[in-house]
């Protein structure tokens, strides 16, 4: 058995007959609580039930057996009882994170933490549930992670500090890797939730980060922040880094993701034409706008719409320019796209659909003043252009 880090544990759902012995009841678990009748759930049904005034659970009946896990997804807190029940697993209704009903362990991203897991028994027709005292204080838990073994000379390098890299380093420790583990990230920040950057550009980096610095220290994960991977020599299994180090590795995981780019439009190199992908991008956009700014967002999918929704209350105007007749058409179809279109129009976002930008026009200072649309009309007095 692999020993977990201090403060972490692997909770197991159990239908074993509960014992009334003091040793079992007074250490880790609460006393049994009746949450419902056994007849209240049909086969392959799940319900959110109250354990106490502060804690809800997700109770599932499958193969004639009751299991209980946390009621909220550990990613963004979605109610799990509205998700999808599979064979021994439940998926979050919002972003699809998948959890094992036997253990509560997370098995599919997004999200890093697992659900609390409860012991369940049926007594005299009542479904009785016990919770770990530690689970009552929080709605998520950490899977067991091993520590570094100095005798293990293997080295695993993860390149990229986004969600994929963050999940990889944790999964390696969870799956028993005890060698040297290095996370190389070009950005200066600890791994963070990049998806939120375009939603709320004024969030502090601490609120975006998946873990704090102490977490990585506790689990012997080396962080090389502000360091780029310049060259990979696979024949010698060497990674050449921007800090001058050349590191020998046994395994390497490349998780650098994609890069934001500006489309090949004349004028795209003007000073206040910006892309949004990283935390620093959001900081640059915020620093450049004023209440008098007029912003144009090119594109009508998620990132452009999120940026528009955030900026419309902070600037003089926001305009979205999209190619389709409605936003998000490729993802959700025309009917839902039409509803989204009206929602944005009702909230004072100018929506120019079935169009595009053919040229970005600037002044002598190299800043955007107007854009030329696909029909060759000019949309004037633009203060910022986001792509």
C-alpha positions as CSV (number, residue, x, y, z in Angstrom):
1,X,0.0,0.0,0.0
2,X,1.2,3.5,-0.8
3,X,1.2,5.9,2.0
4,X,-0.5,9.2,1.3
5,X,0.7,12.7,2.2
6,X,-0.3,14.1,5.5
7,X,-3.9,15.4,5.5
8,X,-4.9,13.4,2.5
9,X,-6.9,10.1,2.3
10,X,-8.6,7.8,0.0
11,X,-12.3,7.6,1.1
12,X,-14.2,4.5,0.1
13,X,-18.0,4.1,-0.2
14,X,-19.1,1.0,1.6
15,X,-22.2,-1.0,2.1
16,X,-20.7,-3.2,4.8
17,X,-22.9,-3.7,7.8
18,X,-22.3,-0.8,10.2
19,X,-20.9,-1.7,13.6
20,X,-22.1,0.0,16.7
21,X,-18.7,-0.3,18.4
22,X,-17.3,2.8,19.8
23,X,-14.0,2.2,18.0
24,X,-15.6,2.4,14.6
25,X,-18.0,5.3,15.3
26,X,-16.1,7.8,17.3
27,X,-12.8,8.2,15.3
28,X,-13.3,9.1,11.7
29,X,-17.0,8.9,11.1
30,X,-20.2,10.5,12.3
31,X,-23.0,8.5,13.8
32,X,-25.4,7.1,11.1
33,X,-28.0,9.5,9.7
34,X,-31.2,8.4,8.1
35,X,-31.5,10.3,4.8
36,X,-34.4,8.5,3.1
37,X,-36.3,5.3,2.8
38,X,-34.8,2.5,0.7
39,X,-38.0,2.6,-1.5
40,X,-37.5,6.3,-2.3
41,X,-35.0,5.5,-5.1
42,X,-35.5,3.4,-8.2
43,X,-32.8,1.4,-9.8
44,X,-30.3,3.7,-11.7
45,X,-31.7,6.8,-10.0
46,X,-29.8,9.5,-8.1
47,X,-31.0,12.1,-5.7
48,X,-29.6,15.0,-3.8
49,X,-30.5,14.6,-0.1
50,X,-29.7,16.4,3.1
51,X,-27.2,14.9,5.5
52,X,-27.3,17.8,7.9
53,X,-28.2,21.5,7.6
54,X,-24.7,22.2,6.1
55,X,-24.1,19.1,4.0
56,X,-26.0,17.6,1.1
57,X,-25.1,14.2,-0.5
58,X,-25.7,12.5,-3.8
59,X,-27.3,9.2,-3.2
60,X,-27.3,6.6,-6.1
61,X,-29.0,3.3,-6.4
62,X,-27.3,1.0,-8.9
63,X,-27.3,-2.8,-9.2
64,X,-29.5,-2.9,-6.1
65,X,-26.8,-1.1,-4.1
66,X,-26.8,2.3,-2.5
67,X,-23.7,4.6,-2.8
68,X,-23.2,8.2,-1.7
69,X,-20.7,10.9,-2.7
70,X,-20.5,14.7,-2.5
71,X,-23.4,16.6,-4.0
72,X,-21.4,19.3,-5.8
73,X,-18.8,19.0,-8.6
74,X,-15.4,19.9,-7.3
75,X,-14.7,22.0,-10.4
76,X,-17.3,24.8,-10.3
77,X,-19.8,23.5,-7.9
78,X,-22.5,22.2,-10.2
79,X,-25.2,20.1,-8.7
80,X,-24.3,16.5,-9.5
81,X,-27.8,15.1,-9.3
82,X,-28.6,16.9,-12.6
83,X,-25.6,15.2,-14.2
84,X,-25.4,11.9,-16.1
85,X,-25.3,8.6,-14.4
86,X,-23.2,5.9,-16.0
87,X,-22.1,2.4,-14.8
88,X,-20.3,3.1,-11.6
89,X,-19.7,6.8,-12.5
90,X,-21.4,10.1,-12.6
91,X,-20.6,13.1,-14.8
92,X,-20.9,16.7,-14.0
93,X,-23.8,18.4,-16.0
94,X,-21.7,21.6,-16.7
95,X,-18.3,20.5,-18.0
96,X,-18.3,16.7,-17.9
97,X,-15.9,16.0,-15.0
98,X,-16.3,12.3,-14.2
99,X,-16.3,10.7,-10.7
100,X,-16.1,7.1,-9.5
101,X,-19.1,6.2,-7.3
102,X,-17.1,3.6,-5.4
103,X,-14.4,6.0,-4.3
104,X,-15.5,9.5,-5.2
105,X,-12.2,9.8,-7.2
106,X,-12.1,12.1,-10.1
107,X,-11.4,10.2,-13.3
108,X,-11.8,12.9,-16.0
109,X,-10.9,16.6,-16.2
110,X,-11.9,19.4,-15.7
111,X,-11.2,19.7,-12.0
112,X,-8.5,18.3,-9.9
113,X,-10.1,17.2,-6.6
114,X,-12.3,14.2,-5.8
115,X,-15.7,14.0,-4.2
116,X,-16.1,13.1,-0.5
117,X,-17.4,9.5,-0.2
118,X,-19.7,8.2,2.4
119,X,-20.5,4.9,4.0
120,X,-24.1,3.6,3.4
121,X,-26.2,0.9,4.9
122,X,-29.9,0.0,4.9
123,X,-31.4,-0.7,8.3
124,X,-35.1,-1.4,8.8
125,X,-35.9,0.1,5.4
126,X,-34.0,3.3,6.1
127,X,-30.9,4.4,4.2
128,X,-28.3,5.2,6.8
129,X,-25.3,7.3,5.9
130,X,-22.1,8.1,7.8
131,X,-19.6,10.8,6.8
132,X,-16.0,11.4,7.8
133,X,-15.8,14.3,10.1
134,X,-13.2,15.9,7.8
135,X,-15.6,15.7,4.8
136,X,-18.2,17.9,6.6
137,X,-15.8,20.8,6.6
138,X,-15.3,20.8,2.8
139,X,-17.0,19.7,-0.4
140,X,-13.8,18.2,-2.0
141,X,-10.9,16.0,-1.1
142,X,-7.4,15.2,-2.4
143,X,-6.5,11.8,-3.7
144,X,-3.5,10.1,-2.0
145,X,-0.1,11.3,-3.3
146,X,3.3,9.7,-2.7
147,X,6.4,11.5,-1.6
148,X,9.8,11.7,-3.4
149,X,12.1,8.8,-2.8
150,X,15.7,9.9,-2.8
151,X,16.7,6.4,-4.0
152,X,14.5,6.7,-7.1
153,X,16.8,8.3,-9.7
154,X,14.2,8.6,-12.5
155,X,13.3,12.1,-13.7
156,X,10.0,13.0,-15.3
157,X,9.7,16.5,-16.8
158,X,6.3,18.2,-17.6
159,X,6.6,21.1,-20.0
160,X,3.7,23.5,-19.8
161,X,2.0,25.1,-16.8
162,X,-1.6,24.9,-18.0
163,X,-4.4,22.5,-16.8
164,X,-2.9,19.5,-18.7
165,X,0.5,20.0,-17.1
166,X,-1.0,20.6,-13.6
167,X,-3.1,17.4,-13.9
168,X,-0.1,15.4,-15.1
169,X,2.2,16.2,-12.2
170,X,-0.5,15.4,-9.7
171,X,-1.5,12.2,-11.4
172,X,2.1,11.0,-11.4
173,X,2.3,11.4,-7.6
174,X,-1.1,9.8,-7.2
175,X,-0.2,6.8,-9.3
176,X,3.0,6.1,-7.3
177,X,5.8,7.9,-9.2
178,X,8.5,8.7,-6.5
179,X,11.3,10.0,-8.8
180,X,12.3,13.6,-9.5
181,X,9.3,15.6,-11.0
182,X,9.9,18.9,-12.7
183,X,7.2,21.3,-14.0
184,X,8.6,23.8,-16.6
185,X,6.4,26.8,-17.3
186,X,7.1,29.8,-19.5
187,X,4.7,31.9,-17.4
188,X,5.8,33.4,-14.0
189,X,2.7,32.1,-12.3
190,X,1.7,28.8,-10.6
191,X,-0.6,26.7,-12.8
192,X,-3.9,28.4,-13.1
193,X,-7.4,28.1,-14.6
194,X,-6.8,29.9,-17.9
195,X,-10.5,29.4,-18.9
196,X,-11.5,32.1,-16.4
197,X,-9.2,34.7,-17.9
198,X,-11.6,36.0,-20.5
199,X,-14.6,35.7,-18.2
200,X,-13.3,38.0,-15.5
201,X,-10.3,39.9,-16.4
202,X,-10.0,41.6,-13.0
203,X,-9.5,38.4,-11.0
204,X,-6.4,38.2,-9.0
205,X,-4.0,35.4,-10.0
206,X,-4.3,33.8,-6.5
207,X,-8.0,33.1,-7.2
208,X,-7.2,31.5,-10.5
209,X,-4.4,29.2,-9.3
210,X,-5.2,25.5,-9.0
211,X,-2.9,25.0,-6.0
212,X,-0.7,27.2,-3.8
213,X,3.1,27.0,-3.7
214,X,3.1,25.0,-0.5
215,X,1.1,22.2,-2.2
216,X,3.9,21.6,-4.7
217,X,6.5,21.7,-2.0
218,X,4.6,19.2,0.1
219,X,4.5,16.8,-2.8
220,X,8.1,17.3,-4.0
221,X,7.1,18.8,-7.4
222,X,9.8,21.2,-8.6
223,X,8.5,24.4,-10.2
224,X,10.6,26.1,-12.8
225,X,8.5,29.2,-13.4
226,X,9.4,31.8,-16.0
227,X,11.5,29.2,-17.8
228,X,11.0,28.2,-21.4
229,X,11.9,24.9,-23.0
230,X,14.2,25.9,-25.9
231,X,15.4,22.6,-27.3
232,X,14.5,19.0,-26.9
233,X,17.2,16.5,-27.8
234,X,15.4,13.1,-27.8
235,X,18.4,11.1,-28.8
236,X,20.2,12.1,-25.6
237,X,16.9,12.6,-23.6
238,X,17.9,16.2,-22.8
239,X,15.8,19.3,-22.3
240,X,17.6,22.6,-22.9
241,X,15.9,25.4,-20.9
242,X,16.1,29.2,-21.0
243,X,17.6,29.3,-17.6
244,X,20.7,27.7,-19.0
245,X,20.0,24.3,-17.5
246,X,20.2,21.1,-19.5
247,X,18.2,18.4,-17.8
248,X,18.4,14.6,-18.5
249,X,15.0,12.9,-18.3
250,X,13.6,9.4,-18.4
251,X,10.1,10.6,-19.5
252,X,8.8,13.9,-20.7
253,X,5.3,15.2,-21.2
254,X,4.8,18.1,-23.6
255,X,1.7,20.2,-22.6
256,X,2.4,23.6,-24.0
257,X,-1.0,24.0,-25.5
258,X,-1.8,26.4,-28.3
259,X,-1.0,30.1,-28.8
260,X,-3.2,33.0,-29.5
261,X,-2.5,34.6,-32.8
262,X,-3.7,37.7,-34.7
263,X,-5.3,37.0,-38.1
264,X,-3.5,38.3,-41.2
265,X,-5.5,41.5,-41.4
266,X,-3.8,44.7,-42.4
267,X,-3.4,46.8,-39.3
268,X,-3.3,43.8,-36.9
269,X,0.1,44.9,-35.6
270,X,-1.3,48.2,-34.3
271,X,-0.5,49.0,-30.6
272,X,-4.0,48.4,-29.1
273,X,-4.9,45.2,-31.1
274,X,-4.8,42.5,-28.5
275,X,-5.4,38.8,-28.0
276,X,-6.6,37.1,-24.8
277,X,-5.2,33.8,-23.6
278,X,-3.0,34.3,-20.6
279,X,-3.4,36.2,-17.3
280,X,-0.9,38.8,-18.6
281,X,-3.1,39.4,-21.6
282,X,-6.1,40.2,-19.4
283,X,-3.9,42.6,-17.3
284,X,-2.9,44.4,-20.5
285,X,-6.5,44.8,-21.7
286,X,-7.6,46.1,-18.4
287,X,-4.7,48.6,-18.3
288,X,-5.6,49.9,-21.7
289,X,-9.3,50.6,-21.4
290,X,-11.1,53.6,-19.9
291,X,-14.8,54.5,-19.6
292,X,-14.4,56.3,-23.0
293,X,-13.0,53.3,-24.8
294,X,-14.9,51.8,-27.7
295,X,-14.0,48.1,-28.1
296,X,-14.4,45.8,-31.0
297,X,-14.2,42.0,-30.5
298,X,-13.5,39.9,-33.6
299,X,-15.3,36.6,-33.4
300,X,-18.5,35.4,-31.9
301,X,-17.6,32.2,-30.1
302,X,-16.9,31.7,-26.4
303,X,-13.8,33.9,-25.7
304,X,-15.0,36.9,-27.7
305,X,-18.4,36.8,-26.1
306,X,-17.0,36.4,-22.6
307,X,-14.7,39.3,-23.2
308,X,-17.5,41.4,-24.5
309,X,-19.8,40.6,-21.6
310,X,-17.1,41.6,-19.1
311,X,-16.1,44.8,-20.9
312,X,-19.5,46.3,-21.8
313,X,-20.1,47.8,-18.4
314,X,-16.6,49.3,-18.2
315,X,-16.3,51.0,-21.6
316,X,-18.3,53.4,-23.8
317,X,-19.3,50.6,-26.1
318,X,-18.5,47.0,-27.1
319,X,-19.1,45.6,-30.6
320,X,-18.9,42.0,-31.6
321,X,-18.1,41.2,-35.2
322,X,-18.9,37.6,-36.3
323,X,-19.0,35.6,-39.5
324,X,-22.2,33.6,-38.8
325,X,-25.7,34.9,-38.6
326,X,-25.8,34.1,-34.9
327,X,-23.1,33.6,-32.3
328,X,-22.1,30.1,-31.1
329,X,-23.8,28.6,-34.1
330,X,-21.2,25.8,-34.6
331,X,-21.5,24.8,-31.0
332,X,-25.2,25.1,-30.3
333,X,-27.1,25.6,-33.5
334,X,-29.1,28.5,-34.8
335,X,-32.0,28.5,-32.3
336,X,-29.8,28.8,-29.2
337,X,-27.4,31.1,-31.0
338,X,-30.4,33.4,-31.7
339,X,-31.2,33.5,-28.0
340,X,-27.6,34.4,-27.2
341,X,-27.7,37.1,-29.9
342,X,-30.8,38.7,-28.3
343,X,-29.3,38.4,-24.8
344,X,-26.2,40.4,-25.8
345,X,-28.2,43.0,-27.7
346,X,-30.5,43.4,-24.7
347,X,-27.3,44.1,-22.6
348,X,-26.1,46.9,-24.9
349,X,-23.5,44.9,-26.9
350,X,-23.5,45.9,-30.6
351,X,-23.7,42.7,-32.6
352,X,-22.6,42.9,-36.2
353,X,-23.2,39.4,-37.7
354,X,-22.5,37.9,-41.1
355,X,-19.5,40.1,-41.4
356,X,-15.8,40.4,-40.7
357,X,-12.9,42.8,-40.5
358,X,-10.9,43.3,-43.6
359,X,-8.6,46.1,-42.3
360,X,-7.8,47.8,-39.0
361,X,-7.1,51.5,-39.5
362,X,-4.8,53.4,-37.1
363,X,-3.6,57.0,-36.5
364,X,-0.1,58.5,-36.6
365,X,0.5,57.2,-33.1
366,X,0.0,53.6,-34.2
367,X,-3.3,53.1,-32.5
368,X,-6.6,51.8,-33.8
369,X,-9.2,54.4,-34.8
370,X,-11.6,52.4,-36.9
371,X,-12.1,49.1,-38.6
372,X,-13.3,48.3,-42.2
373,X,-15.9,45.6,-42.3
374,X,-16.5,42.9,-44.9
375,X,-19.0,45.1,-46.8
376,X,-16.3,47.8,-46.9
377,X,-18.1,50.0,-44.5
378,X,-16.1,51.7,-41.8
379,X,-16.9,51.3,-38.1
380,X,-15.4,54.3,-36.5
381,X,-13.8,55.7,-33.4
382,X,-12.6,52.4,-32.1
383,X,-10.6,52.5,-28.9
384,X,-9.5,48.9,-28.6
385,X,-9.7,45.8,-30.8
386,X,-9.7,42.3,-29.1
387,X,-9.3,39.1,-31.0
